[in-house]
Amino acid sequence: MPPIVLVIWEDAKVLTEGAWAVNEKYDYAPHLVSQVGFLLLDVPEGVHITEVWHPELIGPVEQIPRGMIRELLFLTQT
């Protein structure tokens, strides 16, 4: 079984609502997401995780680029 990890990553964020917005300066505030899953791949470019794992089947695989990852914590022994 692959290790279970907690990935804290920064996602994109929409700062305005509607079709038009006032042209003003917006402060930068990270939009952090916490996600738990089975670690399928860990390479310099990023990680692949899935929420469901079986020796023959897995759930949808999500790819998170390394530049978006703020923290990767192992919740099980590798």
The 8 nearest C-alpha neighbors of each residue, nearest first, counted from 0:
[[1, 2, 54, 52, 53, 37, 3, 77],
 [2, 0, 37, 38, 39, 3, 77, 52],
 [3, 1, 75, 38, 77, 37, 4, 0],
 [2, 4, 37, 74, 36, 75, 38, 73],
 [5, 3, 73, 74, 72, 35, 36, 6],
 [4, 6, 35, 72, 34, 71, 73, 7],
 [7, 5, 71, 34, 33, 70, 8, 35],
 [8, 6, 33, 70, 69, 32, 68, 34],
 [9, 7, 68, 69, 67, 32, 31, 6],
 [8, 10, 31, 67, 30, 32, 29, 68],
 [9, 11, 30, 31, 8, 12, 32, 67],
 [10, 12, 30, 9, 13, 29, 31, 67],
 [13, 11, 14, 30, 10, 29, 28, 9],
 [12, 14, 15, 11, 16, 30, 10, 17],
 [15, 13, 12, 16, 25, 20, 27, 26],
 [16, 14, 13, 20, 17, 19, 18, 21],
 [17, 15, 18, 14, 20, 19, 13, 21],
 [16, 18, 19, 15, 20, 14, 13, 21],
 [17, 19, 16, 20, 15, 21, 13, 14],
 [20, 18, 17, 21, 16, 15, 22, 14],
 [21, 19, 22, 15, 18, 17, 16, 23],
 [20, 22, 23, 19, 15, 24, 25, 16],
 [23, 21, 20, 24, 19, 25, 15, 14],
 [24, 22, 21, 25, 20, 26, 15, 14],
 [23, 25, 26, 22, 21, 27, 14, 20],
 [26, 24, 23, 27, 14, 28, 22, 15],
 [25, 27, 28, 24, 14, 23, 29, 15],
 [26, 28, 25, 29, 30, 24, 14, 12],
 [27, 29, 26, 30, 25, 12, 31, 14],
 [30, 28, 31, 9, 27, 10, 12, 11],
 [29, 31, 9, 10, 12, 28, 32, 11],
 [32, 30, 9, 8, 29, 10, 7, 33],
 [31, 33, 8, 7, 9, 34, 30, 10],
 [34, 32, 7, 6, 8, 31, 5, 35],
 [33, 35, 6, 5, 7, 32, 36, 8],
 [36, 34, 5, 4, 6, 33, 3, 50],
 [37, 35, 50, 49, 48, 3, 4, 38],
 [36, 38, 3, 49, 48, 2, 1, 50],
 [39, 37, 48, 2, 1, 40, 3, 47],
 [38, 40, 47, 48, 37, 1, 41, 49],
 [41, 39, 47, 46, 38, 42, 48, 45],
 [40, 42, 46, 45, 47, 43, 39, 38],
 [41, 43, 44, 45, 46, 40, 65, 47],
 [42, 44, 45, 65, 41, 46, 64, 66],
 [45, 43, 65, 42, 64, 46, 66, 41],
 [46, 44, 65, 64, 42, 43, 63, 41],
 [47, 45, 41, 40, 63, 62, 42, 48],
 [46, 48, 62, 40, 39, 61, 38, 60],
 [49, 47, 38, 37, 39, 61, 36, 60],
 [48, 50, 60, 36, 37, 51, 58, 59],
 [49, 51, 36, 37, 58, 52, 48, 35],
 [52, 50, 58, 57, 49, 53, 37, 36],
 [53, 51, 57, 56, 58, 54, 50, 37],
 [52, 54, 56, 55, 57, 51, 0, 58],
 [55, 53, 56, 52, 0, 57, 1, 51],
 [54, 56, 53, 57, 52, 58, 51, 0],
 [57, 55, 53, 54, 52, 58, 51, 59],
 [58, 56, 52, 51, 53, 59, 49, 55],
 [57, 59, 51, 49, 50, 60, 52, 56],
 [58, 60, 49, 61, 57, 50, 51, 48],
 [61, 59, 49, 48, 47, 58, 62, 57],
 [60, 62, 48, 47, 49, 63, 59, 46],
 [61, 63, 47, 46, 64, 60, 48, 45],
 [62, 64, 46, 45, 65, 47, 61, 67],
 [63, 65, 45, 66, 67, 44, 62, 46],
 [66, 64, 45, 68, 44, 67, 63, 43],
 [65, 67, 64, 68, 45, 69, 44, 63],
 [66, 68, 9, 8, 65, 64, 69, 63],
 [69, 67, 8, 65, 66, 70, 7, 9],
 [68, 70, 8, 7, 67, 9, 71, 6],
 [71, 69, 7, 68, 6, 72, 8, 5],
 [72, 70, 6, 5, 7, 73, 4, 69],
 [73, 71, 5, 4, 74, 70, 6, 7],
 [72, 74, 4, 75, 3, 5, 71, 2],
 [75, 73, 4, 3, 72, 5, 76, 2],
 [76, 74, 3, 2, 73, 77, 4, 1],
 [75, 77, 2, 74, 73, 3, 1, 4],
 [76, 2, 75, 1, 73, 3, 74, 0]]
